[in-house]
Amino acid sequence: MKLFKFNMPEWGEALAASKWNTVIVWVLRVLVGLTFIYSGFAKAIDPWGGMYKLTEYFNVLGFDQLVPASLAFAFILAAIEFMLGLFVLVGAYRRSAPVLLLCMMAVMLPLTLWLAITDAVPDCGCFGDAVHMSNWGTFFKNLLIVPALIYLVMFNKRVHGIYGPAVNWVVGVIALAYVAVIAYNGYFKQPLIDYRPYPVGAKLGVQPEAQPADDEYVFIYEKDGVQKEFSIDSVPDDESEWTYVDRRVKGDNRPQGRVLEQPLAVFENGTDVTEDVLTSEGDVLLYLFPDLPGVNIAYTFEINNLTEKAQKQGAQVAALASATEREIEEWRDISMAAYNTYNMDDTDIKMIARGNPAVVLMHDGKIVWKRTLASLDHDMLRDANLPLAKLNDDYDPSAILKRAGWLLLLALLALLVLNRTHVLVGLLWRKGRGEKAEEATEAAEATEVSESSEVSENSENSED
């Protein structure tokens, strides 16, 4: 018994027999397939971003218990979208792939409509950080995809795919291997393509005139376990026993997904020290802690070694953490840090680099390289004579991406050759047999003509 059995109505049979059906199916295969391939690719490139976005969704929808599994869901969603998109594009699993995507859209369409109406999450994250769409734009995009998938569910089976059914599973294996490679690099090192506002070569410092006015901020302080917001005019003094926790721009309570309309800001005990930390002169080595309490204490050994190395080479060293002053003080005591740790909004930290912790090297205000601390080569870190700028020489994102892309294409091409060689051989064999049969037919006809001529001549001679 076949899965997803579908009985075609009479009008459908007539349309399926039309010469235009093949054209329409292939056009929809390309459009729908590429859409999901790109969506899965953009998510796989940046698993950290997918994890942050799914965490935001779970928090908004009240599924807090699923937050620990956000990273796993991010990997799975990227792989499913890329794999099913490739299936549709090449015509593999011609009935199952469109049906599964249609089931996915049955969930996403009402979800994106709810987002468009409520704006509970400002950016759906459908294409990661690669393409930002409004919630209404995302809904209408899904609204166009649904009828295309319905058409493919009905007629995709009537048009042959590039590969034979026996090797469709191999297409899936190739797709999963490709996604695994780019996701591995994106999570353990840095995304192979940096779609965020601060790629390598960008200026990380901010211009003073671009900073928001002090009265645009709300400052959060804590006392006896209770947090309270203060304006710049009512910030408590040091003797009030209030402890600085965080600051935010007025009217911006969204934890993730907001567009960075405000410049970067670094604080120390509520005081803006951005210009001092993100200096535009010399080398600056930054440690980024988007979740300071979640940092493995075992990293402190490598951090302190790298700090000593950087300071000997004349670089400034600082840490930017999304944490309360109390958490920062605890980190200083536990890690025996020989560098200052400052407070920064977690969204800004995550936009600069991925990882907890991540390391960023700046020169004259511009980013030279950025990596997760765990991915840096330990031998290179311990080499006191190796310049800081060389610590990232073992990682070339563009080369890895190109190599993975070529391997994907070559694998699909090799599979096509292996899968369809017998078809080509059969065609050549039948063509050869046809030519021989035609030659035999011509020879037989020629013989018949010759024999007829001889008979005629003999008859004439007999009459004579």
N, C-alpha and C positions, 0 to 999 in steps of 0.2 A: 504493500500500500504506500503510495507516494504522499509525502508531506505537502501541505499547502495545496491540496487538490483544488482546481478551479475549472468549472464548466463554462466554456465560452458561449455567450448568447449569439443569436443568429447575426445580429448587426456587427458583433465583434468578429465573427468568422469572415464576413464580407470585408471588413477593414483589414484583418490580418492577411487576406489574400491580395490586398492592394499592393501595387508596386511602391507606394509611398511609405508603407509601414516600416520597411527595412531602414529607410532614410530617417524617419522619425525616431525609431528605436536607437539608432546609433548616435543621433544628435543628443538625445536625452541621456544615453549612457555617458557620453563625454561630459556634458554639463553637470549632471548629478554626481558622477564618479569623481570628477576633479574637485567639486565642492567639498565632498567628504574627505577626499585625500588631503586637501589643503588644510581642512579643519583638524584632522588627526595629526598632520605634520606639525602644525603650529602648536598644538598641545604637547606633542612628544618632544619638541625642541626645548621646552621649558617646563619640566615636571613640577618644579617649585611653584611656578605661577598657577598651574592647574590645581595643585594642592591648596594654595591660598584661596583660590576662587571657590573650590568645592567646600572648603571650611566655611567660607562666607555664606554659601547657599544653605549648608546644614544648620548654621546658627540662625539664619533668617527663618527657615522653615521649621525650626524647633527640633531638629534631629541631632542634638548635641552628642548623642551616644555614637554617631557615625564619624565624628571629627577625627578620632585616631586613625581611621581607615581612609582618610582623604587622599593620602599619597598613593595607596594601592588603587583607589578608584580613578585617580588621575591617569595612571599608567594604563589601566584597563580601557578607559574611555578613549584615550588616544589610539590605542592599538585597534580597537573595534572600528572606529571611524575610518582609519586609514585602510584597514584590511577590507571592510565592506565596500569602501569607495573604489578600491582597486578591483574587487570582484565585479562591480557594476561596469567599470570602465572597459575591462577586457572581456566581459560577457561570461564570467565564471559563475557557477551556481545561479543560473539565469532566473530561477524562480525564488529560491531561498533568500538571496541577497537583497532584492527589492522589498520582499516581505518583511525582513528583519529591520531594514531602514524605515519602512513605513510604521512598524511598531514603535521604533524609537521616536519618530515624529509625532506619533499619537500621544506621547508624553511631553515632548518638547513644545508642540504647538500651544496647548493650553497653558503650559508653564510660562512661555514667553509672552502670551497675552496677559497673564497675571502680572508679569514684571512690567509690561508696557503700561498697564493701568496704575499699578501701585508704586513703581520705581523703587521697589524694596532693595534691589541690587542695581546700581547705576549702569553697569556694563555686564552683559551676559557672559562674556568670555568665550564665545563660540569659536573665535579664531585667536585665542590667547591675546598676547599684546601686539600681534602682527597687524590686525585690523580691528579698530574700535568702531562699533556700530551702536546707534541708539537702540533702545529697547523696542520702539515701534518699528525701526528698520529691520531688526532681527525677526520680529513677528511676521512682517510682510515677506521677508526672505523665506521663512519657513512655509508661509502660505503658498508661495510659488513652487516649492519643492514637493509638497504633498501631491498635487495633481500629476506632476511628472512621475512620481513613484507609483501612483495608481495606474498610470498608463503602462509603466514597465512591468508591474505585477500582472497585467492582463496580456501584454504582447511580447515581453522580453524573451519568453520561452520559444517564440516562433522564429527568432533570428539567431543563427549560429554565433557562438563566441569565437574568440581568437584561439583558445585552447580547447582540447577535447575534454570531456567530463572526467576521464580517468586521472588527469593531473591537476584538477582544480585545487586539490588540497596542497599541492606543492606551491601554487601561487600564494596561498595563505601563509605557508612557512616562510617564503621569501619576504613577504610583507612584514611579518612579525620580527624577523631577523633585522630588517632595516630599522623598524621602530625601536627595537631594543638598543641598537647601536647609538642612535641619536639621543634617545632618552637617557642612556647610561652617561654619556658625556654631559648632557644638560643638567643632570642631577649631581653627579660626583665631581664635576669640574666647573663648567659654566655653559650656558646655552650656546650651541654652535652658531646661531644667528641671534644677535642681541637687538630685539625690537623695542627695548625700553629707552627712556630719554637719555641715558648716560652710557653709551657704548664706549669701547676703547677709543681714545682720541678726543672724547668730548671733554669740555671744561666742567669740572665739578664745583668749583667755587661759584659764588653768586655775587652779583653787583649790588652794592649797598642801596642804590636808588630803586632796585627792583623788589626790595623787601617790603612786606606789608607793614603798616603803621602799628605801633604798640597797642593802640586801642582796638585793633582787629583780632587780638588774641584773647583767649580765656585761659587762665592759669588754674591748674588743679592742685590742691594741697590736701594733706591727710592729717587727721588728729584723732587719737583714740579709736582708730579703725574706721573712721568716718571721713569720706572724701567730700570736698566742697570746691565749687568754682569761684574764682575771684577775677575781677577785671584788673587792669594794670594800675588803676587808682586805688584799689583796695587790697593789694597783695599784703599778706601779714608779714611782720618783721621777724627777725631771728629769735626774739624773746617770747614770741607768742606760742611756741611749741608746735606750730603747724609745720609739716614737712612737705617740701615740694615733690610732686609726683609726675606731672606731665603738663603739656600745654597743647592747645589746638586752636585752629582758626574758627572764629565764631560761625555758627550755622553749619559746620562740617562735622557731623557725628558719624560719618560713614567709615567703617573700619578698613575696608579694602575696596579696590576697584575704582577709586576716584581718580580723575585725571589730575596730573600734577600742575595745577594752575599757580600754586604758590612756590616761591624759591625754597631751596633747602635751608634749614635752620638748625643750628646746634646750640644746646643750652647747657649751662652749668649752674645748678641751684637756682634755676629760673632766669638766669642772665644770658642774653644772646651773645655767644662767643664764636659765631660762624666765621667771621673774618680772620680770627686768630687760628682756628683749627684748619679750615679749608683755605689755607694761604695760597697765593698765586706765585710764590717764589720757592725754589728749591724742591727737594724730594720730601714727600710726606707718605708714610706708611700707615694705612688705616686698617683696624680690625672692626668688622661689622658684626654686631650681635642683635639680630632681630628678635631673639627670644633668649635673653641672658640667663634666666633660671634653667633653661633647657640645654645649656652648653655643657658638654662633657668636661669635667674637671681635668681629665687626662690630657686635654689639649694645652693646658697651661705650660707644660714643659717645652713644647715646640714654640709656643707663642713667646715665651721668655727668651729662648735661644734666638729666635728671629728678631726680637726687639733689640737684643744686645748687638746682633750683627748689623742691624739698620743704624743704630746709634753710632757705632764705630765708623760707619760710612757717611756720617753727617746728616742723616735723614731724621726728620721729626716723626715721632710715633704717637698715635692716639687711637682710642677706641670709641666707637659710636654704638650706643646701646639703647634699645627700647626697654627701659626699666625704671623703677622708682629709685630715688636716692638711697633708700635703704638697701635695695638689691645691688646697686652699684658699689656701696661700701662693703657689703658682704663679699662681692667678687674681688675687690681690691685686697681684702684680708686673706681670702682663700688662695688666690692666684699669686700673691706677692708681686703684683704688677709694678713694673718700673715705667709705666706710662699713665697718662691721664685718661679717664673714661668719662665720656660726655653723654648727654641725653639727646636722642633724635627720634622723631616720629617713626614708628615701625614701617609704615608704608613707604616712606622715603628711603629707609635702609634697604628694603626689599627691592626697590626700584634701582638702586645703585648696583647691587650685586646679589647673587643667589648664594645661599649657604648659611649655616649657623655653627661656627663662624665663617665669614668670608674675609679675604685679604685683598686690599686694593692699594696699588702703588700709583702715586701721583707725581708728576714733575711739572713745575711751574703751573699748577692748577689743572693740568690735563691728566686724564687717566692713561697710564702706561700699560698696565695689565690688571686683571682681577681673577681670582681663583677661590675655590673653597680651600680652607686651610688643610683639610685632610688629603687633598689631591696633590699638594706640593711635594716634590721629591725630597725625601729626608736627607739623602747624601748632599744634595745641592744646598739645603738649608744649613747643613753643618760646615759647608765650605766657607770659611771666613773671608777668603779672597774673591769669592764670586760676587760680582756686582748685583744689587737688588734687581736691576732691569733684566738680568739673565735668568732669574728664577722661573720665568714662564716660557723659556725657550723650547721646552719639551711639549708644548701644547699649541697646535696650529688649527684653530676651529675651521677655517675655510678649507684647508687641505683635507681634513677628516670628512667634512660634508661632501666635498667633491668626490672623494674616494668612495664613500658610501653610496652616493648617487650613481656613479658609474657601475659599481658592483650590482646594484639593484637592477639597472637596465640590462647589464650583461647576463645576469642570472635569468631574467625574464626572456631575453632573446635566445639564450642557450636552451631553455625549456621549450620555447616555441620550435626550435630546430629539431630537438629530440622528439617532440610530440607530433610534429607534422611531417617529418621526413618520409614516413611510410605513405602518407597521402601523396606527396610529390613523386615518390617512386612509383606508386600505383598509377598516377596520371601519365608519367613517362612510359610506363610499361604498356598501358592501354593505348597510348598514342602510337607506340612502336608496333603493337599488334595491329592497330588500325591501318598504319601505313603498309605493313606487310600484306594485310588482307586486301587492301586496295591494289597493291602491285599484283597480287595473285589474280584478282578479279580482272584487271587490265590484261594480264597475260592470257587468261582463259578466253576473254573476249577476242583478243588478237588471234588466238588459235582457232576459235570458232570461225572468225572471218576468213582465215587462211584456208581452213578445211572447206568452207562453203565455196570459196573461189575455185579450189581444186575440183570439187564436184561439178561445178558449172562447166569448167573447161572440159572435163571428161565427157560430159553429156553432149557438148557441142561436137567433140571429136567423134563420138559414136554416131551421131546423126550424119556427119560427113561420110 
